[in-house]
Amino acid sequence: MHRGFLKGQYSNEKVCDFLKGEMKRKRITQKTAADALGMSQGMLSRKLKDGSITLKELKGLMLILDVSGEQMGGLL
């Protein structure tokens, strides 16, 4: 049942692409972000590539990248 809360079709890939773009714009390496999240760089890379990032990890990345909830809400 579609309730109309999400714009079009929600996609993990859009969120992960946005996060990767923000990391690049703010010159934060995957190694730095992964260390802050308590995981290896390879694991973060895999999660961003296949869209398997958890809500806890997403929240951590938002803090690291200084991304507001409104910016993330714009992707949904």
C-alpha atoms as one frame of an Amber mdcrd trajectory, in Angstrom:
protein
   0.000   0.000   0.000   1.595   3.239  -1.150   1.142   6.031   1.381   3.050
   8.720  -0.467   5.683   9.361   2.170   8.634   8.715  -0.133   9.364  10.642
  -3.295   9.121   8.193  -6.141  11.154   5.061  -5.530  13.526   5.080  -2.559
  16.972   3.800  -3.458  19.900   2.816  -1.236  22.158   3.600  -4.167  21.063
   7.264  -4.212  21.851   7.638  -0.516  25.222   5.904  -0.860  26.121   7.930
  -3.961  25.268  11.109  -2.058  27.461  10.045   0.882  30.383   9.182  -1.402
  30.014  12.548  -3.128  29.978  14.400   0.198  33.096  12.521   1.311  34.851
  13.605  -1.862  33.675  17.235  -1.628  34.755  17.497   2.004  38.008  15.605
   1.384  37.251  12.890   3.943  38.790   9.568   2.981  37.018   6.247   3.385
  39.791   5.243   5.782  39.097   8.249   8.035  35.336   7.667   7.962  35.724
   3.922   8.526  38.022   4.492  11.510  35.446   6.847  13.039  32.747   4.203
  12.545  34.922   1.430  13.960  35.254  -0.655  10.817  37.824  -1.289   8.127
  38.055   0.819   4.982  37.245  -2.241   2.873  34.053  -2.923   4.828  32.877
   0.697   4.456  33.668   0.591   0.747  31.653  -2.630   0.347  28.696  -1.230
   2.300  28.650   1.966   0.237  28.938  -0.017  -2.985  26.150  -2.528  -2.320
  23.908  -0.241  -0.237  23.960  -2.419   2.874  24.714   0.452   5.243  22.807
   0.312   8.540  20.889   3.155  10.114  23.498   3.444  12.887  26.291   3.710
  10.297  24.267   6.209   8.271  23.786   8.379  11.344  27.529   8.193  12.071
  28.402   9.218   8.530  25.948  12.107   8.714  27.761  13.354  11.828  31.213
  12.897  10.287  30.189  14.648   7.068  28.103  17.311   8.843  25.045  16.477
   6.740  21.695  17.687   8.036  18.569  15.599   8.301  16.920  17.880   5.764
  19.594  17.070   3.193  19.092  13.342   3.751  15.327  13.767   3.721  15.612
  15.318   0.275  16.835  11.966  -1.033  13.791  10.098   0.251
